Amino acid sequence: MTPVTAFPEINVTRPRSLARVIRAVPASDGAGVRLLRSLGQTPGARVDPFLMLDHLSSENPDDYVAGFPSHPHRGFETVTYMLDGHLLHEDHLGNRGHLRSGGVQWMTAGRGVIHSEMPQQERGRMRGFQLWINLPAAEKMKPARYRDLGAEEIPDVALPDGARVRVVAGTLDVAGARAEGPIAGLATEPLFFDVALPANGAFDHPLAAGHSAFVYPYEGALDVAGVALPTHAAGVLEGDGGIAVRANAGAARFLLLAAKPLREPVVQWGPFVMNTRDEIEQAIRDYQDGSLVG
């Protein structure tokens, strides 16, 4: 499947409205890593196909050094985006990765992965995100794969009004600037931007009609189509237009996520996301008898 390069049936002059606000709440995962969770804090707090968004941000190593020891996944994709610090990754096949500041790991768990993720501090700060994206039923049992991207592989585009956009996935096409993210060819056709706005800066961009979308400001606050969205809250958008946001008073930085919804049943048990309870029970048995991966 090719990435979206044109935007039919889109009217940027009629931007999507802010339909729902999911405020991030403190949570703990792995071996006690402290984080903020917006999407995924409850089964109802999802935006198809997005299952979860965790935000890690701390200058205290005690909040994260225990990391995420060996654990399994099946049936979805994880996207780890490091802003500051770095993360060591290792899996059951002996694969090892070192994700550094500004880098991304896009992992398709598929049939199964057993891995560990151990965050490391750099310059006194650890900050980043992990996003879970569902896989369609037809792809849940495909072989696992990874895509590790260094900061230099992700387009970083300066716009005329002082905004900057890092393009992880999808196509940036605005104000005479165009860039293709390195992640493409996925069933959900994801768009993943990291946008930095100057004080009172604005960002308007088309979105594919019918695709789900949300924004998550992690520095400063936003005005989304005329409605205030606070820091550390996922703002779920509705409509088939584009997005129109403004930095609310000071500068702001936010994630923009959009993707094609799957509209399939979601049954989740911890690290397994399938379509039926029987498939979840099979995943548990496979993990217990050592046949989860393959």
Contacts in CASP RR format, 6 or more apart in sequence:
PFRMAT RR
TARGET T0000
AUTHOR 0000-0000-0000
METHOD contacts of the structure
MODEL  1
MTPVTAFPEINVTRPRSLARVIRAVPASDGAGVRLLRSLGQTPGARVDPF
LMLDHLSSENPDDYVAGFPSHPHRGFETVTYMLDGHLLHEDHLGNRGHLR
SGGVQWMTAGRGVIHSEMPQQERGRMRGFQLWINLPAAEKMKPARYRDLG
AEEIPDVALPDGARVRVVAGTLDVAGARAEGPIAGLATEPLFFDVALPAN
GAFDHPLAAGHSAFVYPYEGALDVAGVALPTHAAGVLEGDGGIAVRANAG
AARFLLLAAKPLREPVVQWGPFVMNTRDEIEQAIRDYQDGSLVG
1 185 0 8 1.000
1 186 0 8 1.000
1 187 0 8 1.000
1 189 0 8 1.000
2 184 0 8 1.000
2 185 0 8 1.000
3 169 0 8 1.000
3 170 0 8 1.000
3 171 0 8 1.000
3 180 0 8 1.000
3 181 0 8 1.000
3 184 0 8 1.000
3 185 0 8 1.000
3 189 0 8 1.000
4 170 0 8 1.000
4 171 0 8 1.000
4 189 0 8 1.000
4 191 0 8 1.000
4 208 0 8 1.000
5 171 0 8 1.000
5 180 0 8 1.000
7 173 0 8 1.000
7 206 0 8 1.000
7 207 0 8 1.000
7 208 0 8 1.000
7 209 0 8 1.000
8 209 0 8 1.000
9 209 0 8 1.000
9 240 0 8 1.000
10 206 0 8 1.000
10 207 0 8 1.000
10 208 0 8 1.000
10 209 0 8 1.000
10 240 0 8 1.000
10 241 0 8 1.000
10 242 0 8 1.000
11 241 0 8 1.000
11 242 0 8 1.000
12 204 0 8 1.000
12 205 0 8 1.000
12 206 0 8 1.000
12 241 0 8 1.000
12 242 0 8 1.000
12 244 0 8 1.000
14 241 0 8 1.000
14 242 0 8 1.000
15 204 0 8 1.000
15 225 0 8 1.000
15 241 0 8 1.000
15 242 0 8 1.000
15 243 0 8 1.000
15 244 0 8 1.000
16 207 0 8 1.000
16 213 0 8 1.000
16 225 0 8 1.000
16 237 0 8 1.000
16 238 0 8 1.000
16 239 0 8 1.000
16 240 0 8 1.000
16 241 0 8 1.000
16 242 0 8 1.000
16 243 0 8 1.000
17 224 0 8 1.000
17 225 0 8 1.000
17 227 0 8 1.000
17 237 0 8 1.000
17 238 0 8 1.000
17 239 0 8 1.000
18 224 0 8 1.000
18 225 0 8 1.000
18 226 0 8 1.000
18 227 0 8 1.000
18 229 0 8 1.000
18 235 0 8 1.000
18 236 0 8 1.000
18 237 0 8 1.000
19 235 0 8 1.000
19 236 0 8 1.000
19 237 0 8 1.000
19 238 0 8 1.000
20 235 0 8 1.000
20 236 0 8 1.000
21 229 0 8 1.000
21 230 0 8 1.000
21 233 0 8 1.000
21 234 0 8 1.000
21 235 0 8 1.000
21 236 0 8 1.000
22 38 0 8 1.000
22 39 0 8 1.000
22 41 0 8 1.000
22 45 0 8 1.000
22 233 0 8 1.000
22 234 0 8 1.000
22 235 0 8 1.000
22 236 0 8 1.000
23 38 0 8 1.000
23 230 0 8 1.000
23 232 0 8 1.000
23 233 0 8 1.000
24 36 0 8 1.000
24 37 0 8 1.000
24 38 0 8 1.000
24 41 0 8 1.000
24 55 0 8 1.000
24 232 0 8 1.000
24 233 0 8 1.000
24 234 0 8 1.000
25 36 0 8 1.000
25 37 0 8 1.000
25 38 0 8 1.000
25 41 0 8 1.000
26 34 0 8 1.000
26 35 0 8 1.000
26 36 0 8 1.000
26 37 0 8 1.000
27 34 0 8 1.000
27 35 0 8 1.000
27 36 0 8 1.000
27 37 0 8 1.000
27 41 0 8 1.000
27 54 0 8 1.000
28 34 0 8 1.000
28 35 0 8 1.000
29 35 0 8 1.000
29 54 0 8 1.000
29 68 0 8 1.000
30 66 0 8 1.000
30 67 0 8 1.000
30 68 0 8 1.000
30 69 0 8 1.000
30 71 0 8 1.000
31 66 0 8 1.000
31 67 0 8 1.000
31 68 0 8 1.000
31 69 0 8 1.000
32 66 0 8 1.000
32 67 0 8 1.000
33 56 0 8 1.000
33 63 0 8 1.000
33 64 0 8 1.000
33 66 0 8 1.000
33 67 0 8 1.000
33 68 0 8 1.000
33 119 0 8 1.000
34 56 0 8 1.000
34 58 0 8 1.000
34 63 0 8 1.000
34 64 0 8 1.000
35 54 0 8 1.000
35 55 0 8 1.000
35 56 0 8 1.000
36 54 0 8 1.000
36 55 0 8 1.000
36 56 0 8 1.000
36 57 0 8 1.000
36 232 0 8 1.000
37 52 0 8 1.000
37 53 0 8 1.000
37 54 0 8 1.000
37 55 0 8 1.000
38 45 0 8 1.000
38 53 0 8 1.000
38 55 0 8 1.000
38 216 0 8 1.000
38 232 0 8 1.000
38 233 0 8 1.000
38 234 0 8 1.000
39 45 0 8 1.000
39 46 0 8 1.000
39 47 0 8 1.000
39 50 0 8 1.000
39 51 0 8 1.000
39 52 0 8 1.000
39 53 0 8 1.000
39 214 0 8 1.000
39 234 0 8 1.000
40 46 0 8 1.000
40 51 0 8 1.000
40 52 0 8 1.000
40 53 0 8 1.000
40 132 0 8 1.000
43 266 0 8 1.000
43 268 0 8 1.000
46 52 0 8 1.000
46 266 0 8 1.000
47 212 0 8 1.000
47 213 0 8 1.000
47 214 0 8 1.000
47 234 0 8 1.000
47 236 0 8 1.000
48 134 0 8 1.000
48 212 0 8 1.000
48 261 0 8 1.000
48 262 0 8 1.000
48 263 0 8 1.000
48 266 0 8 1.000
49 133 0 8 1.000
49 134 0 8 1.000
49 188 0 8 1.000
49 212 0 8 1.000
49 259 0 8 1.000
49 260 0 8 1.000
49 261 0 8 1.000
49 262 0 8 1.000
50 131 0 8 1.000
50 132 0 8 1.000
50 133 0 8 1.000
50 134 0 8 1.000
50 212 0 8 1.000
50 214 0 8 1.000
50 257 0 8 1.000
50 259 0 8 1.000
51 76 0 8 1.000
51 132 0 8 1.000
51 133 0 8 1.000
51 134 0 8 1.000
51 266 0 8 1.000
51 268 0 8 1.000
51 273 0 8 1.000
52 130 0 8 1.000
52 131 0 8 1.000
52 132 0 8 1.000
53 129 0 8 1.000
53 130 0 8 1.000
53 131 0 8 1.000
53 132 0 8 1.000
53 216 0 8 1.000
53 234 0 8 1.000
53 255 0 8 1.000
53 257 0 8 1.000
54 129 0 8 1.000
54 130 0 8 1.000
54 131 0 8 1.000
55 128 0 8 1.000
55 129 0 8 1.000
55 216 0 8 1.000
55 218 0 8 1.000
55 232 0 8 1.000
56 64 0 8 1.000
56 119 0 8 1.000
56 126 0 8 1.000
56 127 0 8 1.000
56 128 0 8 1.000
56 129 0 8 1.000
56 130 0 8 1.000
57 125 0 8 1.000
57 126 0 8 1.000
57 127 0 8 1.000
57 128 0 8 1.000
57 218 0 8 1.000
58 64 0 8 1.000
58 125 0 8 1.000
58 126 0 8 1.000
58 127 0 8 1.000
59 124 0 8 1.000
59 125 0 8 1.000
59 126 0 8 1.000
61 121 0 8 1.000
61 126 0 8 1.000
63 126 0 8 1.000
64 119 0 8 1.000
64 121 0 8 1.000
64 126 0 8 1.000
65 119 0 8 1.000
65 121 0 8 1.000
67 116 0 8 1.000
67 117 0 8 1.000
67 118 0 8 1.000
67 119 0 8 1.000
68 116 0 8 1.000
68 117 0 8 1.000
68 118 0 8 1.000
69 116 0 8 1.000
69 118 0 8 1.000
70 114 0 8 1.000
70 115 0 8 1.000
70 116 0 8 1.000
71 114 0 8 1.000
71 115 0 8 1.000
71 116 0 8 1.000
71 271 0 8 1.000
72 112 0 8 1.000
72 113 0 8 1.000
72 114 0 8 1.000
72 271 0 8 1.000
72 272 0 8 1.000
72 287 0 8 1.000
72 292 0 8 1.000
73 107 0 8 1.000
73 109 0 8 1.000
73 110 0 8 1.000
73 112 0 8 1.000
73 113 0 8 1.000
73 115 0 8 1.000
73 271 0 8 1.000
73 272 0 8 1.000
74 109 0 8 1.000
74 110 0 8 1.000
74 111 0 8 1.000
74 112 0 8 1.000
74 113 0 8 1.000
74 140 0 8 1.000
74 271 0 8 1.000
74 272 0 8 1.000
74 273 0 8 1.000
74 274 0 8 1.000
74 283 0 8 1.000
74 286 0 8 1.000
74 292 0 8 1.000
75 109 0 8 1.000
75 110 0 8 1.000
75 111 0 8 1.000
75 112 0 8 1.000
75 134 0 8 1.000
75 135 0 8 1.000
75 140 0 8 1.000
75 141 0 8 1.000
75 272 0 8 1.000
75 273 0 8 1.000
75 274 0 8 1.000
76 109 0 8 1.000
76 110 0 8 1.000
76 132 0 8 1.000
76 133 0 8 1.000
76 134 0 8 1.000
76 135 0 8 1.000
76 140 0 8 1.000
76 273 0 8 1.000
77 106 0 8 1.000
77 107 0 8 1.000
77 108 0 8 1.000
77 109 0 8 1.000
77 132 0 8 1.000
77 133 0 8 1.000
77 134 0 8 1.000
77 135 0 8 1.000
77 186 0 8 1.000
78 105 0 8 1.000
78 106 0 8 1.000
78 107 0 8 1.000
78 109 0 8 1.000
78 130 0 8 1.000
78 131 0 8 1.000
78 132 0 8 1.000
78 133 0 8 1.000
79 104 0 8 1.000
79 105 0 8 1.000
79 106 0 8 1.000
79 107 0 8 1.000
79 129 0 8 1.000
79 130 0 8 1.000
79 131 0 8 1.000
79 132 0 8 1.000
79 133 0 8 1.000
79 168 0 8 1.000
79 192 0 8 1.000
80 87 0 8 1.000
80 99 0 8 1.000
80 104 0 8 1.000
80 105 0 8 1.000
80 107 0 8 1.000
80 117 0 8 1.000
80 128 0 8 1.000
80 129 0 8 1.000
80 130 0 8 1.000
81 102 0 8 1.000
81 103 0 8 1.000
81 104 0 8 1.000
81 128 0 8 1.000
81 129 0 8 1.000
81 130 0 8 1.000
81 131 0 8 1.000
81 168 0 8 1.000
81 192 0 8 1.000
81 194 0 8 1.000
82 99 0 8 1.000
82 100 0 8 1.000
82 101 0 8 1.000
82 102 0 8 1.000
82 103 0 8 1.000
82 104 0 8 1.000
82 127 0 8 1.000
82 128 0 8 1.000
83 101 0 8 1.000
83 102 0 8 1.000
83 127 0 8 1.000
83 128 0 8 1.000
83 129 0 8 1.000
84 101 0 8 1.000
84 122 0 8 1.000
84 123 0 8 1.000
84 125 0 8 1.000
84 126 0 8 1.000
84 127 0 8 1.000
84 128 0 8 1.000
85 100 0 8 1.000
85 101 0 8 1.000
85 119 0 8 1.000
85 120 0 8 1.000
85 121 0 8 1.000
85 122 0 8 1.000
85 123 0 8 1.000
85 125 0 8 1.000
85 126 0 8 1.000
85 127 0 8 1.000
86 98 0 8 1.000
86 99 0 8 1.000
86 100 0 8 1.000
86 101 0 8 1.000
86 119 0 8 1.000
86 120 0 8 1.000
86 122 0 8 1.000
87 98 0 8 1.000
87 99 0 8 1.000
87 105 0 8 1.000
87 117 0 8 1.000
87 118 0 8 1.000
87 119 0 8 1.000
87 120 0 8 1.000
88 96 0 8 1.000
88 97 0 8 1.000
88 98 0 8 1.000
88 99 0 8 1.000
88 117 0 8 1.000
88 118 0 8 1.000
88 120 0 8 1.000
89 95 0 8 1.000
89 96 0 8 1.000
89 97 0 8 1.000
89 98 0 8 1.000
89 99 0 8 1.000
89 105 0 8 1.000
89 115 0 8 1.000
89 116 0 8 1.000
89 117 0 8 1.000
89 118 0 8 1.000
90 96 0 8 1.000
90 97 0 8 1.000
90 115 0 8 1.000
90 116 0 8 1.000
91 113 0 8 1.000
91 114 0 8 1.000
91 115 0 8 1.000
91 116 0 8 1.000
91 144 0 8 1.000
92 113 0 8 1.000
92 114 0 8 1.000
92 115 0 8 1.000
92 293 0 8 1.000
93 293 0 8 1.000
95 146 0 8 1.000
97 105 0 8 1.000
97 148 0 8 1.000
99 105 0 8 1.000
99 148 0 8 1.000
99 150 0 8 1.000
100 122 0 8 1.000
100 150 0 8 1.000
100 151 0 8 1.000
101 122 0 8 1.000
101 151 0 8 1.000
102 150 0 8 1.000
102 151 0 8 1.000
102 154 0 8 1.000
102 166 0 8 1.000
103 149 0 8 1.000
103 150 0 8 1.000
103 151 0 8 1.000
103 153 0 8 1.000
103 154 0 8 1.000
104 147 0 8 1.000
104 148 0 8 1.000
104 149 0 8 1.000
104 150 0 8 1.000
104 154 0 8 1.000
104 168 0 8 1.000
104 183 0 8 1.000
105 146 0 8 1.000
105 147 0 8 1.000
105 148 0 8 1.000
105 149 0 8 1.000
106 146 0 8 1.000
106 147 0 8 1.000
106 149 0 8 1.000
106 169 0 8 1.000
106 183 0 8 1.000
107 113 0 8 1.000
107 115 0 8 1.000
107 144 0 8 1.000
107 145 0 8 1.000
107 146 0 8 1.000
107 147 0 8 1.000
108 135 0 8 1.000
108 142 0 8 1.000
108 144 0 8 1.000
108 145 0 8 1.000
108 146 0 8 1.000
109 144 0 8 1.000
110 135 0 8 1.000
110 139 0 8 1.000
110 140 0 8 1.000
110 141 0 8 1.000
110 142 0 8 1.000
110 143 0 8 1.000
110 144 0 8 1.000
111 140 0 8 1.000
111 141 0 8 1.000
111 142 0 8 1.000
111 143 0 8 1.000
111 144 0 8 1.000
111 292 0 8 1.000
111 293 0 8 1.000
111 294 0 8 1.000
112 144 0 8 1.000
112 292 0 8 1.000
112 293 0 8 1.000
112 294 0 8 1.000
113 144 0 8 1.000
113 293 0 8 1.000
114 292 0 8 1.000
114 293 0 8 1.000
119 126 0 8 1.000
120 126 0 8 1.000
129 255 0 8 1.000
131 192 0 8 1.000
131 257 0 8 1.000
132 273 0 8 1.000
133 188 0 8 1.000
133 190 0 8 1.000
133 259 0 8 1.000
134 188 0 8 1.000
134 262 0 8 1.000
134 264 0 8 1.000
134 266 0 8 1.000
134 273 0 8 1.000
135 187 0 8 1.000
135 273 0 8 1.000
136 187 0 8 1.000
136 188 0 8 1.000
136 262 0 8 1.000
136 264 0 8 1.000
137 264 0 8 1.000
137 275 0 8 1.000
139 187 0 8 1.000
140 274 0 8 1.000
140 275 0 8 1.000
140 279 0 8 1.000
143 294 0 8 1.000
144 293 0 8 1.000
147 182 0 8 1.000
147 183 0 8 1.000
149 168 0 8 1.000
149 182 0 8 1.000
149 183 0 8 1.000
153 182 0 8 1.000
154 166 0 8 1.000
154 167 0 8 1.000
154 168 0 8 1.000
154 181 0 8 1.000
154 182 0 8 1.000
155 166 0 8 1.000
155 167 0 8 1.000
155 172 0 8 1.000
155 179 0 8 1.000
155 180 0 8 1.000
155 181 0 8 1.000
155 182 0 8 1.000
156 164 0 8 1.000
156 165 0 8 1.000
156 166 0 8 1.000
156 167 0 8 1.000
157 164 0 8 1.000
157 165 0 8 1.000
157 166 0 8 1.000
157 167 0 8 1.000
157 172 0 8 1.000
157 177 0 8 1.000
157 179 0 8 1.000
158 164 0 8 1.000
158 177 0 8 1.000
159 165 0 8 1.000
159 174 0 8 1.000
159 175 0 8 1.000
159 177 0 8 1.000
159 203 0 8 1.000
160 175 0 8 1.000
161 175 0 8 1.000
161 198 0 8 1.000
161 201 0 8 1.000
161 202 0 8 1.000
162 197 0 8 1.000
162 198 0 8 1.000
162 201 0 8 1.000
163 195 0 8 1.000
163 196 0 8 1.000
163 197 0 8 1.000
163 198 0 8 1.000
163 201 0 8 1.000
163 202 0 8 1.000
163 203 0 8 1.000
164 195 0 8 1.000
164 196 0 8 1.000
165 172 0 8 1.000
165 177 0 8 1.000
165 179 0 8 1.000
165 193 0 8 1.000
165 194 0 8 1.000
165 195 0 8 1.000
165 196 0 8 1.000
165 203 0 8 1.000
166 193 0 8 1.000
166 194 0 8 1.000
166 195 0 8 1.000
167 179 0 8 1.000
167 180 0 8 1.000
167 181 0 8 1.000
167 192 0 8 1.000
167 193 0 8 1.000
168 181 0 8 1.000
168 182 0 8 1.000
168 183 0 8 1.000
168 192 0 8 1.000
168 193 0 8 1.000
168 194 0 8 1.000
169 181 0 8 1.000
169 182 0 8 1.000
169 183 0 8 1.000
169 184 0 8 1.000
169 186 0 8 1.000
169 190 0 8 1.000
169 191 0 8 1.000
169 192 0 8 1.000
170 180 0 8 1.000
170 181 0 8 1.000
170 183 0 8 1.000
170 184 0 8 1.000
170 189 0 8 1.000
170 190 0 8 1.000
170 191 0 8 1.000
170 192 0 8 1.000
171 178 0 8 1.000
171 179 0 8 1.000
171 180 0 8 1.000
171 181 0 8 1.000
171 191 0 8 1.000
172 178 0 8 1.000
172 179 0 8 1.000
172 180 0 8 1.000
172 181 0 8 1.000
172 193 0 8 1.000
172 205 0 8 1.000
173 205 0 8 1.000
173 206 0 8 1.000
174 203 0 8 1.000
174 204 0 8 1.000
174 205 0 8 1.000
174 206 0 8 1.000
183 190 0 8 1.000
183 192 0 8 1.000
187 260 0 8 1.000
188 259 0 8 1.000
188 260 0 8 1.000
188 262 0 8 1.000
189 208 0 8 1.000
189 211 0 8 1.000
189 259 0 8 1.000
189 260 0 8 1.000
190 257 0 8 1.000
190 258 0 8 1.000
190 259 0 8 1.000
191 207 0 8 1.000
191 208 0 8 1.000
191 211 0 8 1.000
191 213 0 8 1.000
191 256 0 8 1.000
191 257 0 8 1.000
191 258 0 8 1.000
191 259 0 8 1.000
192 255 0 8 1.000
192 256 0 8 1.000
192 257 0 8 1.000
193 205 0 8 1.000
193 255 0 8 1.000
193 256 0 8 1.000
194 253 0 8 1.000
194 254 0 8 1.000
194 255 0 8 1.000
195 203 0 8 1.000
195 245 0 8 1.000
195 253 0 8 1.000
195 254 0 8 1.000
195 255 0 8 1.000
195 256 0 8 1.000
196 251 0 8 1.000
196 252 0 8 1.000
196 253 0 8 1.000
197 203 0 8 1.000
197 245 0 8 1.000
197 246 0 8 1.000
197 247 0 8 1.000
197 251 0 8 1.000
197 252 0 8 1.000
197 253 0 8 1.000
197 254 0 8 1.000
198 247 0 8 1.000
198 251 0 8 1.000
199 247 0 8 1.000
199 249 0 8 1.000
199 250 0 8 1.000
199 251 0 8 1.000
200 246 0 8 1.000
200 247 0 8 1.000
200 249 0 8 1.000
200 250 0 8 1.000
201 246 0 8 1.000
201 247 0 8 1.000
201 251 0 8 1.000
201 252 0 8 1.000
202 244 0 8 1.000
202 245 0 8 1.000
202 246 0 8 1.000
202 247 0 8 1.000
203 243 0 8 1.000
203 244 0 8 1.000
203 245 0 8 1.000
203 246 0 8 1.000
204 242 0 8 1.000
204 243 0 8 1.000
204 244 0 8 1.000
204 245 0 8 1.000
205 242 0 8 1.000
205 243 0 8 1.000
205 256 0 8 1.000
206 241 0 8 1.000
206 242 0 8 1.000
207 213 0 8 1.000
207 237 0 8 1.000
207 241 0 8 1.000
207 242 0 8 1.000
207 243 0 8 1.000
207 258 0 8 1.000
208 258 0 8 1.000
208 260 0 8 1.000
209 240 0 8 1.000
209 241 0 8 1.000
210 240 0 8 1.000
210 260 0 8 1.000
210 261 0 8 1.000
211 258 0 8 1.000
211 259 0 8 1.000
211 260 0 8 1.000
211 261 0 8 1.000
212 258 0 8 1.000
212 259 0 8 1.000
212 260 0 8 1.000
212 261 0 8 1.000
213 236 0 8 1.000
213 237 0 8 1.000
213 243 0 8 1.000
213 256 0 8 1.000
213 257 0 8 1.000
213 258 0 8 1.000
213 259 0 8 1.000
214 234 0 8 1.000
214 235 0 8 1.000
214 236 0 8 1.000
214 237 0 8 1.000
214 257 0 8 1.000
214 258 0 8 1.000
215 222 0 8 1.000
215 224 0 8 1.000
215 229 0 8 1.000
215 234 0 8 1.000
215 235 0 8 1.000
215 237 0 8 1.000
215 243 0 8 1.000
215 245 0 8 1.000
215 254 0 8 1.000
215 255 0 8 1.000
215 256 0 8 1.000
215 257 0 8 1.000
216 232 0 8 1.000
216 233 0 8 1.000
216 234 0 8 1.000
216 235 0 8 1.000
216 254 0 8 1.000
216 255 0 8 1.000
216 257 0 8 1.000
217 229 0 8 1.000
217 230 0 8 1.000
217 231 0 8 1.000
217 232 0 8 1.000
217 233 0 8 1.000
217 252 0 8 1.000
217 253 0 8 1.000
217 254 0 8 1.000
218 231 0 8 1.000
218 232 0 8 1.000
218 253 0 8 1.000
218 254 0 8 1.000
218 255 0 8 1.000
219 231 0 8 1.000
219 251 0 8 1.000
219 252 0 8 1.000
219 253 0 8 1.000
219 254 0 8 1.000
220 231 0 8 1.000
220 247 0 8 1.000
220 248 0 8 1.000
220 250 0 8 1.000
220 251 0 8 1.000
220 252 0 8 1.000
220 253 0 8 1.000
221 228 0 8 1.000
221 229 0 8 1.000
221 230 0 8 1.000
221 231 0 8 1.000
221 247 0 8 1.000
221 248 0 8 1.000
221 249 0 8 1.000
221 252 0 8 1.000
222 228 0 8 1.000
222 229 0 8 1.000
222 245 0 8 1.000
222 246 0 8 1.000
222 247 0 8 1.000
222 248 0 8 1.000
222 252 0 8 1.000
222 254 0 8 1.000
223 229 0 8 1.000
223 245 0 8 1.000
223 246 0 8 1.000
223 247 0 8 1.000
223 248 0 8 1.000
224 235 0 8 1.000
224 237 0 8 1.000
224 243 0 8 1.000
224 244 0 8 1.000
224 245 0 8 1.000
225 244 0 8 1.000
225 245 0 8 1.000
226 246 0 8 1.000
228 248 0 8 1.000
229 235 0 8 1.000
229 248 0 8 1.000
237 243 0 8 1.000
243 256 0 8 1.000
245 254 0 8 1.000
264 275 0 8 1.000
265 275 0 8 1.000
265 276 0 8 1.000
266 273 0 8 1.000
266 275 0 8 1.000
267 273 0 8 1.000
267 274 0 8 1.000
267 275 0 8 1.000
267 276 0 8 1.000
267 277 0 8 1.000
267 279 0 8 1.000
267 280 0 8 1.000
268 274 0 8 1.000
268 280 0 8 1.000
269 280 0 8 1.000
269 283 0 8 1.000
269 284 0 8 1.000
272 280 0 8 1.000
272 283 0 8 1.000
272 284 0 8 1.000
274 280 0 8 1.000
274 283 0 8 1.000
283 292 0 8 1.000
286 292 0 8 1.000
END
